[in-house]
Amino acid sequence: MNAPRWKPSVTVAAIIEREGRFLMIEEHTARGLMLNNPAGHLDPGESPMQGCAREALEEAAWHFTPTALVGVYLSRFTRTADGADITYLRFAFCGTLGEHVPGQALDEGIVRTLWMTPDEIRASSARHRSPLVLRCMEDYLRGQRAPLELVYTEPTVYGH
């Protein structure tokens, strides 16, 4: 008998720093108001870099262009509401912050965006949506960067 195939949930995250502060979002979750990087699920037909740029715009109303891969992360989460056991595969990118889009509606559940210092982010770890929020920032601050060429998207992805 074949076991069901394990399928991690692929997400992308933007690690955006400006003048010593990081762009964060505050959002409603089943666990209350939580903090996260602008992040979300990779959509069909897009590369991880395209998904990251889209999520930054949808969640924070900022244009963002990924320029380097900060890291690839795996984490496991058990949802309290229904006991679902979910593994996330996160691609985190840093890059160039573009223009803000004033008045743009943010994704459902997002209350506001914040610019937080590393110490403020560390002090608020109990409110992080995932332990990866802090890990990605710390990796970024350590200078961890890899070229975008390491994340290859085969052209057939764009055909659907």
Phi and psi in radians as a Rosetta constraint file:
Dihedral C 1 N 2 CA 2 C 2 CIRCULARHARMONIC -1.482 0.35
Dihedral N 2 CA 2 C 2 N 3 CIRCULARHARMONIC 2.297 0.35
Dihedral C 2 N 3 CA 3 C 3 CIRCULARHARMONIC -1.312 0.35
Dihedral N 3 CA 3 C 3 N 4 CIRCULARHARMONIC 2.657 0.35
Dihedral C 3 N 4 CA 4 C 4 CIRCULARHARMONIC -1.035 0.35
Dihedral N 4 CA 4 C 4 N 5 CIRCULARHARMONIC 2.507 0.35
Dihedral C 4 N 5 CA 5 C 5 CIRCULARHARMONIC -1.234 0.35
Dihedral N 5 CA 5 C 5 N 6 CIRCULARHARMONIC 2.320 0.35
Dihedral C 5 N 6 CA 6 C 6 CIRCULARHARMONIC -1.325 0.35
Dihedral N 6 CA 6 C 6 N 7 CIRCULARHARMONIC 2.254 0.35
Dihedral C 6 N 7 CA 7 C 7 CIRCULARHARMONIC -2.294 0.35
Dihedral N 7 CA 7 C 7 N 8 CIRCULARHARMONIC 1.733 0.35
Dihedral C 7 N 8 CA 8 C 8 CIRCULARHARMONIC -1.156 0.35
Dihedral N 8 CA 8 C 8 N 9 CIRCULARHARMONIC 2.676 0.35
Dihedral C 8 N 9 CA 9 C 9 CIRCULARHARMONIC -1.521 0.35
Dihedral N 9 CA 9 C 9 N 10 CIRCULARHARMONIC 2.080 0.35
Dihedral C 9 N 10 CA 10 C 10 CIRCULARHARMONIC -1.534 0.35
Dihedral N 10 CA 10 C 10 N 11 CIRCULARHARMONIC 2.197 0.35
Dihedral C 10 N 11 CA 11 C 11 CIRCULARHARMONIC -2.211 0.35
Dihedral N 11 CA 11 C 11 N 12 CIRCULARHARMONIC 2.830 0.35
Dihedral C 11 N 12 CA 12 C 12 CIRCULARHARMONIC -2.263 0.35
Dihedral N 12 CA 12 C 12 N 13 CIRCULARHARMONIC 2.569 0.35
Dihedral C 12 N 13 CA 13 C 13 CIRCULARHARMONIC -2.430 0.35
Dihedral N 13 CA 13 C 13 N 14 CIRCULARHARMONIC 2.469 0.35
Dihedral C 13 N 14 CA 14 C 14 CIRCULARHARMONIC -1.784 0.35
Dihedral N 14 CA 14 C 14 N 15 CIRCULARHARMONIC 2.120 0.35
Dihedral C 14 N 15 CA 15 C 15 CIRCULARHARMONIC -1.763 0.35
Dihedral N 15 CA 15 C 15 N 16 CIRCULARHARMONIC 1.741 0.35
Dihedral C 15 N 16 CA 16 C 16 CIRCULARHARMONIC -1.986 0.35
Dihedral N 16 CA 16 C 16 N 17 CIRCULARHARMONIC 2.023 0.35
Dihedral C 16 N 17 CA 17 C 17 CIRCULARHARMONIC -2.027 0.35
Dihedral N 17 CA 17 C 17 N 18 CIRCULARHARMONIC 2.386 0.35
Dihedral C 17 N 18 CA 18 C 18 CIRCULARHARMONIC -2.504 0.35
Dihedral N 18 CA 18 C 18 N 19 CIRCULARHARMONIC 2.113 0.35
Dihedral C 18 N 19 CA 19 C 19 CIRCULARHARMONIC 0.896 0.35
Dihedral N 19 CA 19 C 19 N 20 CIRCULARHARMONIC 0.745 0.35
Dihedral C 19 N 20 CA 20 C 20 CIRCULARHARMONIC 1.428 0.35
Dihedral N 20 CA 20 C 20 N 21 CIRCULARHARMONIC 0.087 0.35
Dihedral C 20 N 21 CA 21 C 21 CIRCULARHARMONIC -2.138 0.35
Dihedral N 21 CA 21 C 21 N 22 CIRCULARHARMONIC 2.645 0.35
Dihedral C 21 N 22 CA 22 C 22 CIRCULARHARMONIC -1.943 0.35
Dihedral N 22 CA 22 C 22 N 23 CIRCULARHARMONIC 2.435 0.35
Dihedral C 22 N 23 CA 23 C 23 CIRCULARHARMONIC -1.330 0.35
Dihedral N 23 CA 23 C 23 N 24 CIRCULARHARMONIC 2.134 0.35
Dihedral C 23 N 24 CA 24 C 24 CIRCULARHARMONIC -2.213 0.35
Dihedral N 24 CA 24 C 24 N 25 CIRCULARHARMONIC 2.773 0.35
Dihedral C 24 N 25 CA 25 C 25 CIRCULARHARMONIC -2.065 0.35
Dihedral N 25 CA 25 C 25 N 26 CIRCULARHARMONIC 2.580 0.35
Dihedral C 25 N 26 CA 26 C 26 CIRCULARHARMONIC -1.948 0.35
Dihedral N 26 CA 26 C 26 N 27 CIRCULARHARMONIC 2.231 0.35
Dihedral C 26 N 27 CA 27 C 27 CIRCULARHARMONIC -2.440 0.35
Dihedral N 27 CA 27 C 27 N 28 CIRCULARHARMONIC 2.660 0.35
Dihedral C 27 N 28 CA 28 C 28 CIRCULARHARMONIC -1.314 0.35
Dihedral N 28 CA 28 C 28 N 29 CIRCULARHARMONIC 2.322 0.35
Dihedral C 28 N 29 CA 29 C 29 CIRCULARHARMONIC -2.372 0.35
Dihedral N 29 CA 29 C 29 N 30 CIRCULARHARMONIC 3.065 0.35
Dihedral C 29 N 30 CA 30 C 30 CIRCULARHARMONIC -1.101 0.35
Dihedral N 30 CA 30 C 30 N 31 CIRCULARHARMONIC -0.370 0.35
Dihedral C 30 N 31 CA 31 C 31 CIRCULARHARMONIC -1.691 0.35
Dihedral N 31 CA 31 C 31 N 32 CIRCULARHARMONIC 0.181 0.35
Dihedral C 31 N 32 CA 32 C 32 CIRCULARHARMONIC 1.786 0.35
Dihedral N 32 CA 32 C 32 N 33 CIRCULARHARMONIC -2.870 0.35
Dihedral C 32 N 33 CA 33 C 33 CIRCULARHARMONIC -1.278 0.35
Dihedral N 33 CA 33 C 33 N 34 CIRCULARHARMONIC 2.140 0.35
Dihedral C 33 N 34 CA 34 C 34 CIRCULARHARMONIC -2.212 0.35
Dihedral N 34 CA 34 C 34 N 35 CIRCULARHARMONIC 2.806 0.35
Dihedral C 34 N 35 CA 35 C 35 CIRCULARHARMONIC -1.848 0.35
Dihedral N 35 CA 35 C 35 N 36 CIRCULARHARMONIC 2.526 0.35
Dihedral C 35 N 36 CA 36 C 36 CIRCULARHARMONIC -2.651 0.35
Dihedral N 36 CA 36 C 36 N 37 CIRCULARHARMONIC 2.852 0.35
Dihedral C 36 N 37 CA 37 C 37 CIRCULARHARMONIC -1.264 0.35
Dihedral N 37 CA 37 C 37 N 38 CIRCULARHARMONIC 2.764 0.35
Dihedral C 37 N 38 CA 38 C 38 CIRCULARHARMONIC -1.022 0.35
Dihedral N 38 CA 38 C 38 N 39 CIRCULARHARMONIC 1.985 0.35
Dihedral C 38 N 39 CA 39 C 39 CIRCULARHARMONIC -2.746 0.35
Dihedral N 39 CA 39 C 39 N 40 CIRCULARHARMONIC 2.816 0.35
Dihedral C 39 N 40 CA 40 C 40 CIRCULARHARMONIC 3.108 0.35
Dihedral N 40 CA 40 C 40 N 41 CIRCULARHARMONIC -3.023 0.35
Dihedral C 40 N 41 CA 41 C 41 CIRCULARHARMONIC -1.358 0.35
Dihedral N 41 CA 41 C 41 N 42 CIRCULARHARMONIC 2.503 0.35
Dihedral C 41 N 42 CA 42 C 42 CIRCULARHARMONIC -1.235 0.35
Dihedral N 42 CA 42 C 42 N 43 CIRCULARHARMONIC 2.302 0.35
Dihedral C 42 N 43 CA 43 C 43 CIRCULARHARMONIC -1.649 0.35
Dihedral N 43 CA 43 C 43 N 44 CIRCULARHARMONIC 2.690 0.35
Dihedral C 43 N 44 CA 44 C 44 CIRCULARHARMONIC -1.024 0.35
Dihedral N 44 CA 44 C 44 N 45 CIRCULARHARMONIC 2.498 0.35
Dihedral C 44 N 45 CA 45 C 45 CIRCULARHARMONIC 1.451 0.35
Dihedral N 45 CA 45 C 45 N 46 CIRCULARHARMONIC 0.200 0.35
Dihedral C 45 N 46 CA 46 C 46 CIRCULARHARMONIC -2.320 0.35
Dihedral N 46 CA 46 C 46 N 47 CIRCULARHARMONIC 2.677 0.35
Dihedral C 46 N 47 CA 47 C 47 CIRCULARHARMONIC -1.382 0.35
Dihedral N 47 CA 47 C 47 N 48 CIRCULARHARMONIC 2.839 0.35
Dihedral C 47 N 48 CA 48 C 48 CIRCULARHARMONIC -1.002 0.35
Dihedral N 48 CA 48 C 48 N 49 CIRCULARHARMONIC -0.638 0.35
Dihedral C 48 N 49 CA 49 C 49 CIRCULARHARMONIC -1.169 0.35
Dihedral N 49 CA 49 C 49 N 50 CIRCULARHARMONIC -0.723 0.35
Dihedral C 49 N 50 CA 50 C 50 CIRCULARHARMONIC -1.117 0.35
Dihedral N 50 CA 50 C 50 N 51 CIRCULARHARMONIC -0.723 0.35
Dihedral C 50 N 51 CA 51 C 51 CIRCULARHARMONIC -1.092 0.35
Dihedral N 51 CA 51 C 51 N 52 CIRCULARHARMONIC -0.683 0.35
Dihedral C 51 N 52 CA 52 C 52 CIRCULARHARMONIC -1.133 0.35
Dihedral N 52 CA 52 C 52 N 53 CIRCULARHARMONIC -0.781 0.35
Dihedral C 52 N 53 CA 53 C 53 CIRCULARHARMONIC -1.097 0.35
Dihedral N 53 CA 53 C 53 N 54 CIRCULARHARMONIC -0.724 0.35
Dihedral C 53 N 54 CA 54 C 54 CIRCULARHARMONIC -1.110 0.35
Dihedral N 54 CA 54 C 54 N 55 CIRCULARHARMONIC -0.795 0.35
Dihedral C 54 N 55 CA 55 C 55 CIRCULARHARMONIC -1.104 0.35
Dihedral N 55 CA 55 C 55 N 56 CIRCULARHARMONIC -0.698 0.35
Dihedral C 55 N 56 CA 56 C 56 CIRCULARHARMONIC -1.056 0.35
Dihedral N 56 CA 56 C 56 N 57 CIRCULARHARMONIC -0.699 0.35
Dihedral C 56 N 57 CA 57 C 57 CIRCULARHARMONIC -1.236 0.35
Dihedral N 57 CA 57 C 57 N 58 CIRCULARHARMONIC -0.790 0.35
Dihedral C 57 N 58 CA 58 C 58 CIRCULARHARMONIC -1.201 0.35
Dihedral N 58 CA 58 C 58 N 59 CIRCULARHARMONIC -0.633 0.35
Dihedral C 58 N 59 CA 59 C 59 CIRCULARHARMONIC -1.640 0.35
Dihedral N 59 CA 59 C 59 N 60 CIRCULARHARMONIC -0.448 0.35
Dihedral C 59 N 60 CA 60 C 60 CIRCULARHARMONIC -2.211 0.35
Dihedral N 60 CA 60 C 60 N 61 CIRCULARHARMONIC -0.128 0.35
Dihedral C 60 N 61 CA 61 C 61 CIRCULARHARMONIC 1.105 0.35
Dihedral N 61 CA 61 C 61 N 62 CIRCULARHARMONIC 0.595 0.35
Dihedral C 61 N 62 CA 62 C 62 CIRCULARHARMONIC -2.161 0.35
Dihedral N 62 CA 62 C 62 N 63 CIRCULARHARMONIC 2.375 0.35
Dihedral C 62 N 63 CA 63 C 63 CIRCULARHARMONIC -1.293 0.35
Dihedral N 63 CA 63 C 63 N 64 CIRCULARHARMONIC 2.459 0.35
Dihedral C 63 N 64 CA 64 C 64 CIRCULARHARMONIC -2.562 0.35
Dihedral N 64 CA 64 C 64 N 65 CIRCULARHARMONIC 2.357 0.35
Dihedral C 64 N 65 CA 65 C 65 CIRCULARHARMONIC -2.083 0.35
Dihedral N 65 CA 65 C 65 N 66 CIRCULARHARMONIC 1.950 0.35
Dihedral C 65 N 66 CA 66 C 66 CIRCULARHARMONIC -1.084 0.35
Dihedral N 66 CA 66 C 66 N 67 CIRCULARHARMONIC 2.397 0.35
Dihedral C 66 N 67 CA 67 C 67 CIRCULARHARMONIC -2.147 0.35
Dihedral N 67 CA 67 C 67 N 68 CIRCULARHARMONIC -0.280 0.35
Dihedral C 67 N 68 CA 68 C 68 CIRCULARHARMONIC -2.713 0.35
Dihedral N 68 CA 68 C 68 N 69 CIRCULARHARMONIC 2.662 0.35
Dihedral C 68 N 69 CA 69 C 69 CIRCULARHARMONIC -1.547 0.35
Dihedral N 69 CA 69 C 69 N 70 CIRCULARHARMONIC 2.151 0.35
Dihedral C 69 N 70 CA 70 C 70 CIRCULARHARMONIC -1.419 0.35
Dihedral N 70 CA 70 C 70 N 71 CIRCULARHARMONIC -0.692 0.35
Dihedral C 70 N 71 CA 71 C 71 CIRCULARHARMONIC 3.095 0.35
Dihedral N 71 CA 71 C 71 N 72 CIRCULARHARMONIC 2.935 0.35
Dihedral C 71 N 72 CA 72 C 72 CIRCULARHARMONIC -2.084 0.35
Dihedral N 72 CA 72 C 72 N 73 CIRCULARHARMONIC 2.244 0.35
Dihedral C 72 N 73 CA 73 C 73 CIRCULARHARMONIC -2.277 0.35
Dihedral N 73 CA 73 C 73 N 74 CIRCULARHARMONIC 2.516 0.35
Dihedral C 73 N 74 CA 74 C 74 CIRCULARHARMONIC -2.089 0.35
Dihedral N 74 CA 74 C 74 N 75 CIRCULARHARMONIC 2.300 0.35
Dihedral C 74 N 75 CA 75 C 75 CIRCULARHARMONIC -2.521 0.35
Dihedral N 75 CA 75 C 75 N 76 CIRCULARHARMONIC 2.703 0.35
Dihedral C 75 N 76 CA 76 C 76 CIRCULARHARMONIC -2.075 0.35
Dihedral N 76 CA 76 C 76 N 77 CIRCULARHARMONIC 2.460 0.35
Dihedral C 76 N 77 CA 77 C 77 CIRCULARHARMONIC -2.450 0.35
Dihedral N 77 CA 77 C 77 N 78 CIRCULARHARMONIC 2.350 0.35
Dihedral C 77 N 78 CA 78 C 78 CIRCULARHARMONIC -1.878 0.35
Dihedral N 78 CA 78 C 78 N 79 CIRCULARHARMONIC 2.041 0.35
Dihedral C 78 N 79 CA 79 C 79 CIRCULARHARMONIC -1.262 0.35
Dihedral N 79 CA 79 C 79 N 80 CIRCULARHARMONIC 2.197 0.35
Dihedral C 79 N 80 CA 80 C 80 CIRCULARHARMONIC -1.111 0.35
Dihedral N 80 CA 80 C 80 N 81 CIRCULARHARMONIC -0.726 0.35
Dihedral C 80 N 81 CA 81 C 81 CIRCULARHARMONIC -1.024 0.35
Dihedral N 81 CA 81 C 81 N 82 CIRCULARHARMONIC -0.770 0.35
Dihedral C 81 N 82 CA 82 C 82 CIRCULARHARMONIC -2.252 0.35
Dihedral N 82 CA 82 C 82 N 83 CIRCULARHARMONIC 0.050 0.35
Dihedral C 82 N 83 CA 83 C 83 CIRCULARHARMONIC 1.318 0.35
Dihedral N 83 CA 83 C 83 N 84 CIRCULARHARMONIC 0.188 0.35
Dihedral C 83 N 84 CA 84 C 84 CIRCULARHARMONIC -1.074 0.35
Dihedral N 84 CA 84 C 84 N 85 CIRCULARHARMONIC 2.363 0.35
Dihedral C 84 N 85 CA 85 C 85 CIRCULARHARMONIC -1.787 0.35
Dihedral N 85 CA 85 C 85 N 86 CIRCULARHARMONIC 1.907 0.35
Dihedral C 85 N 86 CA 86 C 86 CIRCULARHARMONIC -2.105 0.35
Dihedral N 86 CA 86 C 86 N 87 CIRCULARHARMONIC 2.315 0.35
Dihedral C 86 N 87 CA 87 C 87 CIRCULARHARMONIC -1.886 0.35
Dihedral N 87 CA 87 C 87 N 88 CIRCULARHARMONIC 2.263 0.35
Dihedral C 87 N 88 CA 88 C 88 CIRCULARHARMONIC -1.856 0.35
Dihedral N 88 CA 88 C 88 N 89 CIRCULARHARMONIC 2.385 0.35
Dihedral C 88 N 89 CA 89 C 89 CIRCULARHARMONIC -1.955 0.35
Dihedral N 89 CA 89 C 89 N 90 CIRCULARHARMONIC 1.898 0.35
Dihedral C 89 N 90 CA 90 C 90 CIRCULARHARMONIC -1.881 0.35
Dihedral N 90 CA 90 C 90 N 91 CIRCULARHARMONIC 2.279 0.35
Dihedral C 90 N 91 CA 91 C 91 CIRCULARHARMONIC -1.803 0.35
Dihedral N 91 CA 91 C 91 N 92 CIRCULARHARMONIC 2.051 0.35
Dihedral C 91 N 92 CA 92 C 92 CIRCULARHARMONIC -1.886 0.35
Dihedral N 92 CA 92 C 92 N 93 CIRCULARHARMONIC 2.310 0.35
Dihedral C 92 N 93 CA 93 C 93 CIRCULARHARMONIC -2.166 0.35
Dihedral N 93 CA 93 C 93 N 94 CIRCULARHARMONIC 2.563 0.35
Dihedral C 93 N 94 CA 94 C 94 CIRCULARHARMONIC -1.926 0.35
Dihedral N 94 CA 94 C 94 N 95 CIRCULARHARMONIC 2.943 0.35
Dihedral C 94 N 95 CA 95 C 95 CIRCULARHARMONIC 3.091 0.35
Dihedral N 95 CA 95 C 95 N 96 CIRCULARHARMONIC -2.677 0.35
Dihedral C 95 N 96 CA 96 C 96 CIRCULARHARMONIC -1.800 0.35
Dihedral N 96 CA 96 C 96 N 97 CIRCULARHARMONIC 2.192 0.35
Dihedral C 96 N 97 CA 97 C 97 CIRCULARHARMONIC -1.422 0.35
Dihedral N 97 CA 97 C 97 N 98 CIRCULARHARMONIC 2.252 0.35
Dihedral C 97 N 98 CA 98 C 98 CIRCULARHARMONIC -1.740 0.35
Dihedral N 98 CA 98 C 98 N 99 CIRCULARHARMONIC -2.549 0.35
Dihedral C 98 N 99 CA 99 C 99 CIRCULARHARMONIC -1.366 0.35
Dihedral N 99 CA 99 C 99 N 100 CIRCULARHARMONIC 2.590 0.35
Dihedral C 99 N 100 CA 100 C 100 CIRCULARHARMONIC -1.443 0.35
Dihedral N 100 CA 100 C 100 N 101 CIRCULARHARMONIC 2.564 0.35
Dihedral C 100 N 101 CA 101 C 101 CIRCULARHARMONIC -1.955 0.35
Dihedral N 101 CA 101 C 101 N 102 CIRCULARHARMONIC 1.546 0.35
Dihedral C 101 N 102 CA 102 C 102 CIRCULARHARMONIC -1.054 0.35
Dihedral N 102 CA 102 C 102 N 103 CIRCULARHARMONIC 2.440 0.35
Dihedral C 102 N 103 CA 103 C 103 CIRCULARHARMONIC 1.447 0.35
Dihedral N 103 CA 103 C 103 N 104 CIRCULARHARMONIC -0.106 0.35
Dihedral C 103 N 104 CA 104 C 104 CIRCULARHARMONIC -1.211 0.35
Dihedral N 104 CA 104 C 104 N 105 CIRCULARHARMONIC 2.337 0.35
Dihedral C 104 N 105 CA 105 C 105 CIRCULARHARMONIC -1.184 0.35
Dihedral N 105 CA 105 C 105 N 106 CIRCULARHARMONIC 2.379 0.35
Dihedral C 105 N 106 CA 106 C 106 CIRCULARHARMONIC -1.564 0.35
Dihedral N 106 CA 106 C 106 N 107 CIRCULARHARMONIC 2.795 0.35
Dihedral C 106 N 107 CA 107 C 107 CIRCULARHARMONIC -0.897 0.35
Dihedral N 107 CA 107 C 107 N 108 CIRCULARHARMONIC 2.669 0.35
Dihedral C 107 N 108 CA 108 C 108 CIRCULARHARMONIC -0.974 0.35
Dihedral N 108 CA 108 C 108 N 109 CIRCULARHARMONIC 2.351 0.35
Dihedral C 108 N 109 CA 109 C 109 CIRCULARHARMONIC 1.656 0.35
Dihedral N 109 CA 109 C 109 N 110 CIRCULARHARMONIC -0.300 0.35
Dihedral C 109 N 110 CA 110 C 110 CIRCULARHARMONIC -1.460 0.35
Dihedral N 110 CA 110 C 110 N 111 CIRCULARHARMONIC 2.199 0.35
Dihedral C 110 N 111 CA 111 C 111 CIRCULARHARMONIC -1.531 0.35
Dihedral N 111 CA 111 C 111 N 112 CIRCULARHARMONIC -0.786 0.35
Dihedral C 111 N 112 CA 112 C 112 CIRCULARHARMONIC -2.937 0.35
Dihedral N 112 CA 112 C 112 N 113 CIRCULARHARMONIC 2.947 0.35
Dihedral C 112 N 113 CA 113 C 113 CIRCULARHARMONIC -1.863 0.35
Dihedral N 113 CA 113 C 113 N 114 CIRCULARHARMONIC 2.677 0.35
Dihedral C 113 N 114 CA 114 C 114 CIRCULARHARMONIC -2.422 0.35
Dihedral N 114 CA 114 C 114 N 115 CIRCULARHARMONIC 2.618 0.35
Dihedral C 114 N 115 CA 115 C 115 CIRCULARHARMONIC -1.882 0.35
Dihedral N 115 CA 115 C 115 N 116 CIRCULARHARMONIC 1.993 0.35
Dihedral C 115 N 116 CA 116 C 116 CIRCULARHARMONIC -2.098 0.35
Dihedral N 116 CA 116 C 116 N 117 CIRCULARHARMONIC 2.552 0.35
Dihedral C 116 N 117 CA 117 C 117 CIRCULARHARMONIC -1.339 0.35
Dihedral N 117 CA 117 C 117 N 118 CIRCULARHARMONIC 2.805 0.35
Dihedral C 117 N 118 CA 118 C 118 CIRCULARHARMONIC -0.966 0.35
Dihedral N 118 CA 118 C 118 N 119 CIRCULARHARMONIC -0.707 0.35
Dihedral C 118 N 119 CA 119 C 119 CIRCULARHARMONIC -1.134 0.35
Dihedral N 119 CA 119 C 119 N 120 CIRCULARHARMONIC -0.661 0.35
Dihedral C 119 N 120 CA 120 C 120 CIRCULARHARMONIC -1.137 0.35
Dihedral N 120 CA 120 C 120 N 121 CIRCULARHARMONIC -0.682 0.35
Dihedral C 120 N 121 CA 121 C 121 CIRCULARHARMONIC -1.172 0.35
Dihedral N 121 CA 121 C 121 N 122 CIRCULARHARMONIC -0.769 0.35
Dihedral C 121 N 122 CA 122 C 122 CIRCULARHARMONIC -1.068 0.35
Dihedral N 122 CA 122 C 122 N 123 CIRCULARHARMONIC -0.737 0.35
Dihedral C 122 N 123 CA 123 C 123 CIRCULARHARMONIC -1.209 0.35
Dihedral N 123 CA 123 C 123 N 124 CIRCULARHARMONIC -0.336 0.35
Dihedral C 123 N 124 CA 124 C 124 CIRCULARHARMONIC -1.812 0.35
Dihedral N 124 CA 124 C 124 N 125 CIRCULARHARMONIC 0.370 0.35
Dihedral C 124 N 125 CA 125 C 125 CIRCULARHARMONIC -1.033 0.35
Dihedral N 125 CA 125 C 125 N 126 CIRCULARHARMONIC -0.482 0.35
Dihedral C 125 N 126 CA 126 C 126 CIRCULARHARMONIC -1.147 0.35
Dihedral N 126 CA 126 C 126 N 127 CIRCULARHARMONIC -0.340 0.35
Dihedral C 126 N 127 CA 127 C 127 CIRCULARHARMONIC -1.791 0.35
Dihedral N 127 CA 127 C 127 N 128 CIRCULARHARMONIC 0.146 0.35
Dihedral C 127 N 128 CA 128 C 128 CIRCULARHARMONIC -1.330 0.35
Dihedral N 128 CA 128 C 128 N 129 CIRCULARHARMONIC 2.400 0.35
Dihedral C 128 N 129 CA 129 C 129 CIRCULARHARMONIC -1.084 0.35
Dihedral N 129 CA 129 C 129 N 130 CIRCULARHARMONIC -0.527 0.35
Dihedral C 129 N 130 CA 130 C 130 CIRCULARHARMONIC -2.630 0.35
Dihedral N 130 CA 130 C 130 N 131 CIRCULARHARMONIC 2.657 0.35
Dihedral C 130 N 131 CA 131 C 131 CIRCULARHARMONIC -1.130 0.35
Dihedral N 131 CA 131 C 131 N 132 CIRCULARHARMONIC -0.262 0.35
Dihedral C 131 N 132 CA 132 C 132 CIRCULARHARMONIC -1.248 0.35
Dihedral N 132 CA 132 C 132 N 133 CIRCULARHARMONIC -0.369 0.35
Dihedral C 132 N 133 CA 133 C 133 CIRCULARHARMONIC -0.982 0.35
Dihedral N 133 CA 133 C 133 N 134 CIRCULARHARMONIC -0.908 0.35
Dihedral C 133 N 134 CA 134 C 134 CIRCULARHARMONIC -1.248 0.35
Dihedral N 134 CA 134 C 134 N 135 CIRCULARHARMONIC -0.737 0.35
Dihedral C 134 N 135 CA 135 C 135 CIRCULARHARMONIC -1.059 0.35
Dihedral N 135 CA 135 C 135 N 136 CIRCULARHARMONIC -0.749 0.35
Dihedral C 135 N 136 CA 136 C 136 CIRCULARHARMONIC -1.107 0.35
Dihedral N 136 CA 136 C 136 N 137 CIRCULARHARMONIC -0.749 0.35
Dihedral C 136 N 137 CA 137 C 137 CIRCULARHARMONIC -1.116 0.35
Dihedral N 137 CA 137 C 137 N 138 CIRCULARHARMONIC -0.786 0.35
Dihedral C 137 N 138 CA 138 C 138 CIRCULARHARMONIC -1.096 0.35
Dihedral N 138 CA 138 C 138 N 139 CIRCULARHARMONIC -0.704 0.35
Dihedral C 138 N 139 CA 139 C 139 CIRCULARHARMONIC -1.100 0.35
Dihedral N 139 CA 139 C 139 N 140 CIRCULARHARMONIC -0.730 0.35
Dihedral C 139 N 140 CA 140 C 140 CIRCULARHARMONIC -1.060 0.35
Dihedral N 140 CA 140 C 140 N 141 CIRCULARHARMONIC -0.822 0.35
Dihedral C 140 N 141 CA 141 C 141 CIRCULARHARMONIC -1.125 0.35
Dihedral N 141 CA 141 C 141 N 142 CIRCULARHARMONIC -0.509 0.35
Dihedral C 141 N 142 CA 142 C 142 CIRCULARHARMONIC -1.316 0.35
Dihedral N 142 CA 142 C 142 N 143 CIRCULARHARMONIC -0.085 0.35
Dihedral C 142 N 143 CA 143 C 143 CIRCULARHARMONIC 1.500 0.35
Dihedral N 143 CA 143 C 143 N 144 CIRCULARHARMONIC 0.274 0.35
Dihedral C 143 N 144 CA 144 C 144 CIRCULARHARMONIC -1.215 0.35
Dihedral N 144 CA 144 C 144 N 145 CIRCULARHARMONIC 2.059 0.35
Dihedral C 144 N 145 CA 145 C 145 CIRCULARHARMONIC -2.556 0.35
Dihedral N 145 CA 145 C 145 N 146 CIRCULARHARMONIC 2.507 0.35
Dihedral C 145 N 146 CA 146 C 146 CIRCULARHARMONIC -2.344 0.35
Dihedral N 146 CA 146 C 146 N 147 CIRCULARHARMONIC 2.615 0.35
Dihedral C 146 N 147 CA 147 C 147 CIRCULARHARMONIC -1.144 0.35
Dihedral N 147 CA 147 C 147 N 148 CIRCULARHARMONIC 2.571 0.35
Dihedral C 147 N 148 CA 148 C 148 CIRCULARHARMONIC -1.056 0.35
Dihedral N 148 CA 148 C 148 N 149 CIRCULARHARMONIC -0.415 0.35
Dihedral C 148 N 149 CA 149 C 149 CIRCULARHARMONIC -1.055 0.35
Dihedral N 149 CA 149 C 149 N 150 CIRCULARHARMONIC -0.325 0.35
Dihedral C 149 N 150 CA 150 C 150 CIRCULARHARMONIC -1.234 0.35
Dihedral N 150 CA 150 C 150 N 151 CIRCULARHARMONIC -0.309 0.35
Dihedral C 150 N 151 CA 151 C 151 CIRCULARHARMONIC -1.892 0.35
Dihedral N 151 CA 151 C 151 N 152 CIRCULARHARMONIC 1.631 0.35
Dihedral C 151 N 152 CA 152 C 152 CIRCULARHARMONIC -1.688 0.35
Dihedral N 152 CA 152 C 152 N 153 CIRCULARHARMONIC 2.341 0.35
Dihedral C 152 N 153 CA 153 C 153 CIRCULARHARMONIC -2.000 0.35
Dihedral N 153 CA 153 C 153 N 154 CIRCULARHARMONIC 2.037 0.35
Dihedral C 153 N 154 CA 154 C 154 CIRCULARHARMONIC -1.142 0.35
Dihedral N 154 CA 154 C 154 N 155 CIRCULARHARMONIC 2.385 0.35
Dihedral C 154 N 155 CA 155 C 155 CIRCULARHARMONIC -0.979 0.35
Dihedral N 155 CA 155 C 155 N 156 CIRCULARHARMONIC -0.410 0.35
Dihedral C 155 N 156 CA 156 C 156 CIRCULARHARMONIC -1.108 0.35
Dihedral N 156 CA 156 C 156 N 157 CIRCULARHARMONIC -0.380 0.35
Dihedral C 156 N 157 CA 157 C 157 CIRCULARHARMONIC -1.039 0.35
Dihedral N 157 CA 157 C 157 N 158 CIRCULARHARMONIC -0.643 0.35
Dihedral C 157 N 158 CA 158 C 158 CIRCULARHARMONIC -1.381 0.35
Dihedral N 158 CA 158 C 158 N 159 CIRCULARHARMONIC -0.130 0.35
Dihedral C 158 N 159 CA 159 C 159 CIRCULARHARMONIC -1.478 0.35
Dihedral N 159 CA 159 C 159 N 160 CIRCULARHARMONIC -0.006 0.35
